[in-house]
Structure formats: C-alpha cells, structure tokens
Amino acid sequence: MGKYPIGSLILAGGHSSRMGTDKALLPIGGKPLLYRLIQQLSKLTREVTVSVGTSQREAIYRDCLGGLGAKVGYAVDRYPESGPLSGLHAGLSSQLEGYLFVMACDMPNVSEELLEKLMSHKNSGADVIHVTGQPFHALYHTRALRPIEAALQQGDYRLLGLLRSMDSFEVALPENSPSGLFANLNTPVDYEAYSAEG
C-alpha cells in the first residue's frame, strides 16, 4: 500500500501516432515507461489502474510488465476511439467513490510534492483538483463521471474545455517542483531529448 489513501490512474489507451510506437512501452532505464510509472505510483498510492483502451492492449501490457502486471487493475474503454476522455471515463468507472490521481502514460515524471499539495485540497468538494492549464497530474473525483459521460455522448472530447465547465479547484505548482514535471514524450524528438538528459 502506498503512502496516500487514494488510487491512481494511468491513461495508456491512445494510438501514439506521433511517436510511431506505443509510448507506454518506450524503454527508460531498461524498463518500459509504463513499468516505471507503476513502480513510482505504487509507492505513493493505494492501487494503480491502467486505462488500456482495448482488452488486446491489456494483454500486451500484462506481458511486458511481468510480475508487476498482476498487481495492477485494467480498465477498457466503453467509448472507443474517443481520446483521453474515454480512458478517464473507463478508469473512473472502475473505482469506488472518491478521488483518483490521474496521469498520462507519456509523462515520465511523478512528483510526490505535487500529489501532497493536491491532496491537501481534497476537502474542497471540487470534481477536479489540478494545476492551472494542466488536465493531468490531477485529482479527479468519481463525481466527474457524469459531465465526462455527457461530453462523450455529445462527441466533445476537449479535456481542457471540460475542465473549465466542471467544478474544479486550481493550485499553484509547489516551489520545489522539477522544471520538466509536465514533460510529454509525444514524438521521437521528445523521447531522444529526455533519454539524453538521463
């Protein structure tokens, strides 16, 4: 069990079209990026769920994660081909009532300081607690399922637009946060630059 009484969700159901290969499986320090994120999040949170898109991808990830894969929950999209909003919906639908710490699988850096700051506002009653302009590295309450499902049914997949329409609480980044906290490995150039930094 991790340090904080909360579950976490990694969104890993996208097509990785700009990368040209599955971003969740990019090797970082000899292990798939997804493996590294699960290791970090399992130290911080009660449980880790991976939103996988399809059951075929779940099988691939279980394989690549080895023994670690059995300790993870998996959520399959109910609204296929609908972007990260669909993964968020699937992940939140698999949880009991409460908050989940949500990350994307292409964000290699986890900040305990930020999670602690977000958690300090969990009594705010907000559906989402996040850093201004950042939909991930955020806490989403299962209450957010209703507006998320409504947006999916309307075919409106814009996550930041949805954030603005929901009851959200915005926090400032902790002063000691690393500069690349919200780095995304979207393209081969991003991945090469991140790998070069070590």
C-alpha positions in Angstrom: 0.0 0.0 0.0 1.3 3.4 -0.9 1.7 6.5 1.2 -1.6 8.2 0.4 -5.1 6.7 0.8 -6.0 7.2 -2.8 -5.9 5.2 -6.1 -4.1 6.3 -9.2 -4.9 6.0 -12.9 -2.5 5.9 -15.9 -4.1 6.7 -19.2 -2.5 4.4 -21.8 -5.1 3.8 -24.4 -4.0 6.2 -27.2 -2.7 5.4 -30.6 0.8 7.0 -30.1 0.5 8.1 -33.8 3.1 10.9 -33.5 5.6 8.6 -31.7 5.1 5.8 -34.2 5.3 3.2 -31.5 3.5 2.6 -28.2 4.6 5.4 -25.9 3.8 3.3 -22.8 6.4 0.7 -23.8 9.2 3.2 -24.5 12.3 2.0 -22.7 13.5 4.3 -19.9 16.5 3.0 -17.9 16.0 -0.5 -19.3 12.3 -0.8 -18.4 9.1 0.2 -20.2 7.9 3.7 -19.3 4.6 2.2 -18.0 6.6 -0.1 -15.7 8.5 2.9 -14.3 5.3 4.9 -13.7 3.5 1.9 -12.0 6.6 1.4 -9.7 6.5 5.1 -8.7 2.8 5.4 -8.2 2.5 2.1 -6.2 4.8 3.7 -3.6 2.6 6.7 -3.4 -1.0 5.4 -3.9 -3.2 2.6 -2.6 -3.6 1.0 -6.0 -2.8 1.6 -9.7 -5.2 1.2 -12.6 -4.2 1.4 -16.2 -6.7 2.6 -18.7 -5.8 0.4 -21.7 -8.3 1.2 -24.4 -8.8 -2.4 -25.5 -8.5 -5.9 -24.0 -5.9 -6.7 -26.6 -3.7 -3.9 -25.3 -4.3 -5.1 -21.7 -2.8 -8.5 -22.7 0.2 -6.8 -24.3 0.8 -4.7 -21.2 0.4 -7.6 -18.8 3.1 -9.4 -20.8 5.5 -6.5 -20.9 5.1 -5.7 -17.2 6.0 -9.3 -16.0 5.1 -9.9 -12.3 4.3 -6.2 -11.9 1.4 -6.6 -14.3 -0.6 -8.9 -11.9 -0.6 -6.1 -9.3 -2.3 -3.6 -11.5 -6.0 -3.0 -12.4 -7.0 -2.5 -16.0 -9.9 -0.5 -17.5 -11.2 -1.0 -21.0 -12.9 1.9 -22.9 -16.6 2.0 -23.1 -16.4 4.8 -25.6 -13.8 3.5 -28.1 -11.8 5.9 -30.3 -12.8 8.9 -28.1 -9.3 10.0 -26.9 -8.1 10.5 -23.3 -11.6 11.4 -22.1 -12.7 7.8 -22.8 -9.8 6.5 -20.8 -10.6 8.8 -18.0 -14.2 7.6 -18.1 -13.2 4.0 -18.1 -10.8 4.5 -15.2 -13.2 6.4 -13.0 -16.0 3.9 -13.8 -13.8 1.1 -12.3 -13.4 2.9 -8.9 -15.4 3.2 -5.7 -16.4 6.8 -4.8 -13.6 9.2 -4.2 -10.6 10.8 -5.9 -8.1 9.3 -8.3 -4.7 10.7 -9.1 -4.6 10.8 -12.9 -1.5 10.8 -15.2 -0.9 10.1 -18.9 1.5 7.3 -19.8 3.7 9.6 -21.8 4.5 11.8 -18.8 7.7 10.3 -17.3 7.9 12.4 -14.1 5.9 11.9 -10.9 6.0 14.5 -8.2 5.2 13.5 -4.6 5.3 17.1 -3.7 2.5 18.0 -6.2 0.4 15.0 -5.1 0.7 16.1 -1.5 -0.4 19.6 -2.4 -3.4 18.3 -4.4 -4.3 16.0 -1.5 -4.3 19.0 0.9 -7.3 20.3 -1.0 -9.4 17.1 -1.2 -11.9 18.6 1.2 -12.6 21.4 -1.2 -15.6 19.4 -2.7 -14.2 20.0 -6.3 -14.7 17.5 -9.0 -11.2 18.1 -10.2 -8.1 19.5 -8.4 -5.4 20.4 -10.8 -2.6 22.9 -11.7 -3.9 25.7 -13.9 -4.0 24.6 -17.6 -2.9 21.0 -16.8 -5.5 18.2 -17.1 -3.1 15.6 -15.8 -1.1 15.1 -12.6 -4.5 15.9 -11.2 -7.1 14.5 -8.8 -10.4 13.6 -10.4 -13.4 12.6 -8.2 -15.8 9.9 -9.4 -18.4 12.7 -9.4 -16.8 13.9 -12.6 -18.1 10.8 -14.4 -21.5 12.5 -15.1 -20.1 15.5 -17.0 -17.5 13.3 -18.7 -20.1 10.9 -19.9 -22.3 13.7 -21.2 -19.3 15.2 -23.1 -18.6 11.7 -24.7 -22.2 11.3 -25.7 -22.1 14.7 -27.4 -18.9 13.9 -29.2 -17.0 16.7 -27.4 -13.6 15.3 -26.5 -11.8 18.5 -25.4 -10.4 17.8 -22.0 -9.4 21.4 -21.1 -12.9 22.7 -22.2 -14.5 20.1 -19.9 -12.2 21.2 -17.0 -13.4 24.7 -17.4 -17.1 23.6 -17.3 -16.6 21.4 -14.2 -16.3 22.3 -10.5 -12.5 22.5 -10.4 -10.0 23.8 -7.9 -6.7 25.1 -9.3 -3.5 25.0 -7.4 -0.1 26.6 -8.0 2.9 24.3 -8.6 5.0 23.7 -5.4 8.1 25.8 -5.4 10.5 22.8 -5.5 8.8 21.1 -8.5 11.2 20.0 -11.2 11.2 22.2 -14.3 10.2 19.3 -16.6 7.3 18.0 -14.4 4.7 18.2 -17.2 7.1 16.9 -19.9 5.3 14.8 -22.6 7.1 12.2 -24.7 4.9 12.7 -27.8 7.4 12.4 -30.6 10.8 10.6 -31.2 12.5 14.0 -30.7 10.9 14.4 -27.2 12.0 10.9 -26.3 15.5 11.3 -27.5 15.9 14.6 -25.6 14.5 13.0 -22.4 16.8 10.0 -22.8 19.8 12.3 -23.4 19.1 14.1 -20.1 19.3 10.8 -18.3 
